[in-house]
Amino acid sequence: MFTCFEPSPVAVKPWGSPAGTTTTCAGAHLDLSVRAAEGGLIDALELGRVGAVRQLVEAKDLHGPTIGEDARVLADVVDLLRCPVCLGGLEQGDDVLRCGQGHSFDLAKQGYVNLVPGNGDTAEMVEAREAFLGAGHFRRLTGALVEEALGVEASGAVVDVGAGTGHHLAYVLAAPPQRVGLALDTSTAALRRAARIHPRVAAVGADAWKPLPIRDGVAALVLSVFAPRNADELARILAPGGSLLAVTPTTRHLAELVGPLGLLSVPDEKADRLDAQLAGAFELSDRKSVEHAMFLTREEAAQLVRMGPSAWHVDEVALAEGLAALPDPLTVTGSTTVSVYRRAA
C-alpha cells in the first residue's frame, strides 16, 4: 500500500485504470491528474512509492485559499511568528501584524506579509519556476520529500525556507499528518503564489541569511530545497525530534545543459560541504539520492535555465543559440541528494 498526496482537488485512480475510478492508492505507481490552483492540468504525475497509506487526502483540503481567506491563514500561524525588530510576539489587526512594542508590518492584498525584506527572484524567474514545476518534472524529488515527511512524529509546523512558489511544501502538507505551513522567501513574486498554493500555507517575506521571524522550536519539519542554509537559525526554530530536509544537486544534475547553455556547474563533494556547513548544529540522520531522466522540450529547457541561479548571468541571445543546437525534445538528468538532519545534542 502507498500514500497518495495531491495539492489539488482531483480524483486519484490506479495506474492504467479507467477514468473516474477512485482508490485509496493501492499499487506501486499512481497516475495522478493534478489541477493546479490557477487551472493548469498536469497528466500522468507518477510519484512512485512514498510510504505506507495512512489516509486518502480529501479533495476539500486541496484548494488554495480563496479571496478573503488569506488573512485567516495568517491568523492561524501568527503565534509561530516573532517581530524581526524586537523579537516579541505578533498579533494580527485588520491589515497589519503588530508587536507589543509597536512595530507593524502591512499585510499585502495578495495574502502575504513581508517581515524581513530582501532581494529575491524576479517575476520572470518565478513564472518560469511555476511552469516547470507545475509540469511535474521534479515529481520524484517531491515524492522523496513527502516520504521523509511522513516519518516525522514531532509536533509543529512545516517551515520551507526559500520556498519559492511553495510547490514542494504544498505536497508535504497534503500528506498526513495535518500541519500548517510557512513559506519563507525574499521574492514578492514568489510569495504571491505561495500564499495561494494550499489552504494551510502562510507566505512570509524573510531572508534565509538573517535571523528568521519564527519563534523557537515551532517547526516539526524544515525544508531547504536548493536554498541558503543558516545552520544556527534552522536549529533554533526546529522542535525537539524534528527534522531538517536539505536538498542539494549532484555534479550530474542538468549535466546535459551545463556546457551547451553555460549553466553554473555544481562543485564536487557538495554533500560533504553541506555536512561541514551544518556541523555543530545538526547531525546527519539519513541520506538518499534521487536521480531520474527528464524529457524536455526546448521551451521547458529554457524554463529550467530561467528559474535557477543561472538566470542571473545567462545572456538571452546565447541561450537561444544554445537551445537551437539541442535536440527537441531532449533528455536531461535530474540528480539530487536529500539529506535528513536532526538537531545536534
C-alpha positions, 0 to 999 in steps of 0.5 A: 500500500502507498500514500497518495498526496495531491495539492489539488482537488482531483480524483486519484485512480490506479495506474492504467485504470479507467477514468473516474475510478477512485482508490485509496492508492493501492499499487506501486505507481499512481497516475495522478491528474493534478489541477493546479490552483490557477487551472493548469492540468498536469497528466500522468504525475507518477510519484512512485512509492512514498510510504505506507497509506495512512489516509486518502487526502480529501479533495476539500483540503486541496484548494488554495485559499480563496479571496478573503481567506488569506488573512485567516491563514495568517491568523492561524500561524501568527503565534509561530511568528516573532517581530524581526525588530524586537523579537516579541510576539505578533498579533494580527489587526485588520491589515497589519501584524503588530508587536507589543512594542509597536512595530507593524508590518502591512499585510499585502492584498495578495495574502502575504506579509513581508517581515524581513525584506530582501532581494529575491527572484524576479517575476520572470524567474518565478513564472518560469519556476511555476511552469516547470514545476507545475509540469511535474518534472521534479515529481520524484524529488517531491515524492522523496520529500513527502516520504521523509515527511511522513516519518516525522512524529514531532509536533509543529509546523512545516517551515520551507525556507526559500520556498519559492512558489511553495510547490514542494511544501504544498505536497508535504502538507497534503500528506498526513499528518495535518500541519500548517505551513510557512513559506519563507522567501525574499521574492514578492513574486514568489510569495504571491503564489505561495500564499495561494498554493494550499489552504494551510500555507502562510507566505512570509517575506524573510531572508534565509541569511538573517535571523528568521521571524519564527519563534523557537522550536515551532517547526516539526519539519524544515525544508531547504530545497536548493536554498541558503542554509543558516545552520544556527537559525534552522536549529533554533526554530526546529522542535525537539525530534524534528527534522531538517530536509536539505536538498542539494544537486549532484555534479550530474544534475542538468549535466546535459545543459551545463556546457551547451547553455553555460549553466553554473556547474555544481562543485564536487563533494557538495554533500560533504560541504553541506555536512561541514556547513551544518556541523555543530548544529545538526547531525546527519540522520539519513541520506538518499539520492534521487536521480531520474531522466527528464524529457524536455522540450526546448521551451521547458529547457529554457524554463529550467535555465530561467528559474535557477541561479543561472538566470542571473548571468545567462545572456538571452541571445546565447541561450537561444543559440544554445537551445537551437543546437539541442535536440527537441525534445531532449533528455536531461538528468535530474540528480539530487541528494536529500539529506535528513538532519536532526538537531545536534545534542 
